[in-house]
Amino acid sequence: MSSHETDLLSTLKWTSDGLIPAIVQDAESHEVLMMAWMNVEALRQTLATGQTHFYSRSRRAAWHKGGTSGHVQHVESVQIDCDADVVLIKARQVGGACHEGYHSCFFRRLNPDGTLEIIDSPVFEKTSVYGTQPEAHSPTGRSE
């Protein structure tokens, strides 16, 4: 581990369970693609490989984004917020970021009347990637 990596890891404000929220943003369009949690190892793997890695709280396991689907995220930059308690990753998304088949996990808008409206089109068919039971393929209990 380099001294820069040690400095970064000690600067970050991890939750009591050793996690930090990570927001992934499209490097070109600036669209927010997803939010997931990272532990120290996931952040190290992300920095070492140049692809995003996360930690599933529900399964208590690390996961590589795109490990099942092939829809990886190539990291362009990593930024830390002013409080050092959130990581922002700017990435180039291959395929869709959302396990539901959309480019972004934020494909629904809350309308003034309280209803949710789907505002995007899927970029892949989730059953063709994950089969009929996608939960079995996801480190979060959902498909990646």
Secondary structure as the mmCIF struct_conf table of DSSP 4:
data_model
#
loop_
_struct_conf.conf_type_id
_struct_conf.id
_struct_conf.beg_label_comp_id
_struct_conf.beg_label_asym_id
_struct_conf.beg_label_seq_id
_struct_conf.end_label_comp_id
_struct_conf.end_label_asym_id
_struct_conf.end_label_seq_id
HELX_RH_AL_P HELX_RH_AL_P1 SER A 3 THR A 11
BEND BEND1 LEU A 12 LEU A 12
TURN_TY1_P TURN_TY1_P1 SER A 16 ASP A 17
BEND BEND2 GLY A 18 GLY A 18
STRN STRN1 ILE A 20 ASP A 26
TURN_TY1_P TURN_TY1_P2 ALA A 27 SER A 29
STRN STRN2 VAL A 32 MET A 38
HELX_RH_AL_P HELX_RH_AL_P2 VAL A 40 THR A 49
BEND BEND3 GLY A 50 GLY A 50
STRN STRN3 GLN A 51 GLN A 51
STRN STRN4 HIS A 53 SER A 56
TURN_TY1_P TURN_TY1_P3 ARG A 57 ARG A 60
STRN STRN5 ALA A 61 HIS A 64
TURN_TY1_P TURN_TY1_P4 LYS A 65 SER A 69
BEND BEND4 GLY A 70 GLY A 70
STRN STRN6 GLN A 73 ILE A 80
TURN_TY1_P TURN_TY1_P5 CYS A 82 ASP A 83
BEND BEND5 ALA A 84 ALA A 84
STRN STRN7 VAL A 87 GLN A 93
BEND BEND6 VAL A 94 GLY A 95
BEND BEND7 ALA A 97 CYS A 98
TURN_TY1_P TURN_TY1_P6 HIS A 99 GLU A 100
BEND BEND8 GLY A 101 GLY A 101
BEND BEND9 HIS A 103 CYS A 105
STRN STRN8 ARG A 108 LEU A 110
TURN_TY1_P TURN_TY1_P7 PRO A 112 ASP A 113
BEND BEND10 GLY A 114 GLY A 114
STRN STRN9 LEU A 116 ILE A 118
BEND BEND11 ASP A 120 ASP A 120
BEND BEND12 VAL A 123 PHE A 124
HELX_RH_AL_P HELX_RH_AL_P3 LYS A 126 TYR A 130
BEND BEND13 THR A 132 THR A 132
HELX_RH_3T_P HELX_RH_3T_P1 PRO A 134 HIS A 137
TURN_TY1_P TURN_TY1_P8 PRO A 139 THR A 140
BEND BEND14 GLY A 141 ARG A 142
#
